[in-house]
Amino acid sequence: MSDGAPLRAHAARALARIALDGVSLRTELAAASSGIADPRDRALLAAMLFESARGWLRWDAAAAALLDKPLPPRARELRALLVVGFVQLAVLDLPAYAVVAACVEAARLLGQPRHAGLVNAILRRFLRERAALEARLDRDPVSRHAHPRWLIDAIAADWPEQAEAILAANNRQAALTLRVNRRRTERAALLARFEDAGVAAQAPEGLPDALVLEHSQDVTRLPGYSEGWFSVQDGAAQRVADLLELRDGLRVLDACAAPGGKAAHALERADVALLALDRDAARLPRIDENLRRLGLGASVRAGDAAQPERWWDGQAFDRILIDAPCSATGIVRRQPDVKLHRRAADLAPLAATQRRLLDALWPLLAPGGRLVYATCSLLRIENQAVLAQFLDAHDNASASPLPDRFGLAAGAGRQNLPGEGGMDGFYYAVLDKSR
């Protein structure tokens, strides 16, 4: 048996579920990695799955172009194996002889021994004809950008001058960013501890709690993790705490809190009475777990933020954060399966939910209080349009101007685009209540 064949077969099975069944990449990766002891194999599996999901719409089209006839539906894992093979050759730049040999043997492990020769032929043909094939793929926007056409069109409509840069940024791997827990340590102290351990990291300007690692790795093995010195959180998400303008004694609602990153950041910033609310009770243990590791305390509760009569105690909040459910089109770098799972038909229902959340929670905000609305979406239907409708309907709400560092002006708020400042795509708006 060729070295690495079982891992390639494992990757093909997982990729078929991600690309063809709509299973979450992170969920499938966690399940697929659970029985793999060697950290190098786990790292390679993660790289194959992330890059295959990121480039599926390109490399699956490449397979279709090289095949004389489409594979039968029962050969779905073989279809995924070809994509895994192309990714190893074209993206991960692994030795061609090893990739071809391992993928041919993986076809047998997948129960497709009659197609082992086909896999060999297609991968070798890819190596011979790659330049011409990639030029052909580049003629179609879908296979050129590895984005669905609806999303290409939506980005082009909303951000015509930035569309090409957005699509390119979405196809680059995001850096691993940490948030330093200032309750437990200082950024300089954690950076020094990393340096002592040979972990390369940078302290970016404008993000006082952030460290960016030069190489992605298992954070649970980093110095300080078990002591709760840091959490994983992109810089764009870390900026939300700045907008809340927290101080000791405030009563704060994080309305869509799971997995608890922004709630934890708020508690690291100030001694506030914080309610971490989430609609899905199954997600609450993750919030509790994260808060415990960081040495933080909050009231964690299940409840639909759009139905406060079922959970609200009648006491107004000084700050409300709505990190609204959205299309996640701003974090494709980090969650490339968004390109495979999200549909244009999802946008209108998401925008309706976002409006319901704003309308339902605004009465819970104390006069003089502040509501921060944030999404990890790039699309105006979920951001500018939602805020414009809300402001038209509420004469006691005003949008607070945001500094340029939060991104491009976008209606009542600002939009950070993917890759800008090394961060995710994120929308921010701040609403102040007059009475």
N, C-alpha and C positions, 0 to 999 in steps of 0.2 A: 504494500500500500504506500502511495506517495505521502511524504510528510505534509501535514497541513490539510489533507483532504477532509477529515471529519469537521474541522473548523469551518471550511468553506461550505460544506453541506449544512452545517448548523446555521451559518449566515444566510444561506439561500432560503431555508425554511422560515426563518424569522422575517426576512425581507418580503417574502410572498405575503405573509400576514400583514405586514405594515403597508405595503403598496397596493395590495389587492383586496384586503379585508378591512382596512381602515383601523387597524390596531395601532395604538400609540407607540411611537418609536421608543420612548423611554420605558414604557411598560414592557414592551417586547424585549428590549435590551436587558432589562433587569432580570426577566425570566430566563433569557437565553444565557446570561452570564453566570447564573446561580451555581451551575455545576462545574464551572471551569476553574481549576485550581491555579494555573499559571497566570500571573498578572500580565505577562507579555501577550498571551493568547486572548485575555480579556480586552486588552488595549487594541489588539488587531481586530477583534470582533467589533468593538465599538467603532473603530475607524471605518471598517467596511460597511457597517450599517448606516452610519451618519452620511458618509459620502455617497452611498448608493441611494439613500432617500433623497439627498440633496440633488443628485443628478439623474434620478429615475427617468424623468421625461426626456432627457437627452439619450441616455444609454439604452433604454428600452426601444427608442426609435432606431438606434444604431443596430440593435439585434434584428428588428423587423426588416431593416434595409439589407442585412446580410443573409437572412434566411430566404430560401427559395419559396417556402410557403409557411404560413403561420403555424406555430406550435399548437397542438390540441389543448383544450382547456385543462385536461388532466395533467399536463406538463407544466403547470404554473410555477413549480419550484425550479424546474429547469430554466424557465424564462428568467426567474430571479437570479439563478446561478450565472447566466450569461452577463447580467448587469454587474454582479459581484466581480466577475472576471474582468470586464472592461474597466471597472473602477480600480482594481489592483494594478492594471497595466497603465492606464492613462492618468490616474490621479495620485495613487499611492506610490507609483513608480517602483513596484516590486519586480524582481527578476522574472523575465518573461518565461523562461523554461520552467521555473518552479510554479508559477501561476497556472500555466497550461496543464502541467502534469497533475497538480492538486485538483483543479477543477474537473478534469476528465475523470479522475477517480471519485470525486464528489458526486458526479452524475450517477455512478454505480451505487454509491451509498444512498442516494435519493430514490433508489428503485427504478432507475432509468438506464439500465446497462446498454440497451439498444441505441441510446442516444449519446453514449460516451464518445463515439467517433464524430458525431455532429458537433459536440462541444469543442472537441479538438480542432475540427475544421474551421469553425466560426471564429474561435480565438486566434488561430494562426492567420486566418484571412484578415481579421481586424488588424493584426500587427503589420501585415503587408500593405493594406489599403487605408491605413488610418488617416493620412493627410487628406486624401480625396473624400473619404467618408465624413470627416469632420467638416470639411468645406460644404458638403451637401447638407449636413445637419444645420449648419449656420444659416442656411437660406430660409429656414422656417423659424419664426420667432419663438415658438414653443420649445423646439429642441435646441435652439441657440441659447436661450436663457434658462432652460429647464424650469419654466414656470407655466402654469395653465394659462390658456389664452384669456380667460375672464380676468385673471389677476393682472396680467400684462396690460390689458386694456384699462382696468380700473386705476392702476398706478399712473399710466400715461395720461389719463383724463384728469386726475387730481394733482399730479406733480409732473407736468410735461417737460419742464426744463431739467428736472432731476431724475427722470424715469430710468435712463440708462445706468446712472450711477447707483440707484436703488437696487435694480435687478442684479448688477454686478456685486454689490455689497452683500446681498442676500445669499450669494453663492460662495461667500468666504466664511471660513470657520471663525466664530467669535472667540475672543480671548476669555480666559477664566478670571473673573473678577470677584474679589472677596470684600466683605464689609467688616471692618474691625469693630469689635464690641467695646466701646469706650467705657463701659461699666467695669470691664475686666482688665483692660490694658490700654496702651497708647499705640498709635500706628507705628511710631518709630521703634518701639520695643518689639512689636511683632515682626517688623521688617528686619531688625537685627537678629532675631531668633531664626528667621528664615535664612538669612545670610550664613549664620553659623551652621545650619543644616544643609547648605549648598542648594537652597531653593531660590532661584532667581525671580525677583519681583520688583515692580516699580510703583511709586506712590504718585498717582496722577494729580495734576493741579485741578482745582475746582471741585474736587470730590474729597472732602476732608477725612472720610472714613474708609476710603477705598485703597486696595492694593490689587494690582494686575499682575498675574503670574505670566512669566514668559513661556511656560510650557504647561499644557493641561495635564492634570494628574489626579489621582485619588485623594480628595481633600481630607478624608478621614484619617489618612496616614501623615498628614502635615503636623508639624509641631504646633501645639496650642488648640487643636481641634477639640480634644476631649475636655479641655479646660474651659471651653466656650469662649475662646478669644476672638473667634470670627465666624462668619456665615458666608455662604455663596450668594451673591446678589449683584446683578449688573449695575453699572454706574447710573444708567438712565432711571432705574427703579430707586436707587439710593437718593436721587434728587427730590423725590416726593416728600421726604422728611423735612427738607429745607422749606418747601412751600407750606407745610403745616404751621410753621412758626410756633413751635411748642415751647411751653414753659411749665414749671412745676404747678401742680394743682388743677390743671385743666381736665375736663371730662371729654374723652375722645372716643369716637366710634370708627372702627375699621369695618366697613359694611360687607365686604366680600374678602374675608381675611386669609383663607387658606392659600398657601401653606404657612403663612404667618410671618413672612419676611419683613413686610412693611410695618406690621404691628410691633415686631421685635425692635426694629430700628427706631420707632417712635419711643418705645420704652427705654432704649439705650440713650436717647437724647434728653429725656426729662422725666421727672416723677409725675406721671399722669395716671388718672383712673381710666383705663382703656377697656372697652368691650370689643373683643374680636368675634365677629359674627360671620357665620357661613351657612349657606343654605343646605349644604351636604353634611349631615352628621358624621358620615364615614371619614370625612377629612379633618375632623376636630382633633383626633389623637395626634396627627402630624403637627398641628399647631402647638399642642401641649408639649410634645416631645422637643420641638425646637426651642420653646420658651424655657423649658427645664434645663436644657444643655447650656443655655446662655445665662442662666441665673435670673430670669425675669418672671414677673407675675402679671397676669391679666385675667379678666373674666372672659371665658371662652364659651360660646353658646351657639347652638344650632338655631337658625331662623332665617326666614325669607326677608331680606331687607326691604322688598317691595310691599311687605305686609306687616308694618311695625306694630299694629294693634295686637299681634300675637306674641310679641316679645318685649316691647318697650315699656319701661316703668314710669313713663311720664315726665322724667327729669331731662331737661334739654341738654344737648351736647354743645361744647364750645368749639369743637373741631369734628368734622366728619370727612372721612376719606372714602370715596367711591372709586376703587380700582376695578372698573366695570368689566364684566364678561364681554369679550370682544372677539374679533376675527383672528387676533394674534398675528396679523400680517406685518407687524414691526419686528417680530422676533424669529423670522424665518432662518436667520443665521444660526440661531440656537436650537430651533425646532423645525428642521427642514421638512418634516412630514406635514406641516401646515399646508404646504403646496399640494400635497396629495389628498388631503382630507377635507379641506375647506371648500365650499361651493359658493357661487355668487348668490344663490337663493338663501344663504344663511344671513346675509347682511341686513335685510329689512327686519327680520325677527330680532336680531341682535340690537339694532338701533331702537326698536320698540321697547325692549327690555331696559336699555340704558335710560330712555326717557322715563319709564316707570320708576326706576330707582331714584332718579333725581326728584321727580314729583313727590314720591312717597317720603323721602328722607328730609327734604327741605323744611317741612314744618317741625322737625325734631331739632333743628339748629337754633341755638339761642340768638337773639338780636345782638349784633356786633360780632357774631361768630363767623367762622370761615369753613367753607366746603371746598375740598380739592377733588377735582374730577380727573381721572387718569385712565388711559388705555394703552395697551401695547399694539394699537392699530395704526395704520398709515392712512386710513380711508376717511374721507370727509363725511360720509354718511354716518359714521359712528362718532365723529368728533365735532367738527365745526357745525354741522347741521343739527346735531342733538343739542348743543349749547345754545345755538341761535333760537331754536324753538322754545327751549326752557326760559331764556331771558325775555323773550317776547311775552311769555305767559305770567311772569313774576316781576311785578314792579318794585319789589323790595330786594331784588338781587342785582348785583353789579359785578362785572368781571374786573378783576384786579390786573393791571398790566404786569407782564412778566419780563424779566431781563432777557436780552438777546441770547444769553448762554443756554437758554432752554430750547432754542431751535428757531425755526422759521415762523413768522407770524402766520397764524391759522385761525381766523375768526376770533373767538373770545380767548383763545389760548395760543400755545406754541407747539410746534411739532419738531421733535428731534428725529432725524432720518437715520436709517440703519447705517452703522459704521461711523457716523459723525461723532467725533471725540472718542472713537473706539467703543461706542455704546450702541445699545439696541435702539430700534425705532420706538418712540414713546410720545404720547400726546399729554399735555398738561393744561389745565384751566383752573383758576382760582376764583371762587364766587364768595363775595362778602354780603352779609345780610344786614340790612339797615334797620329793620324793625320786625 
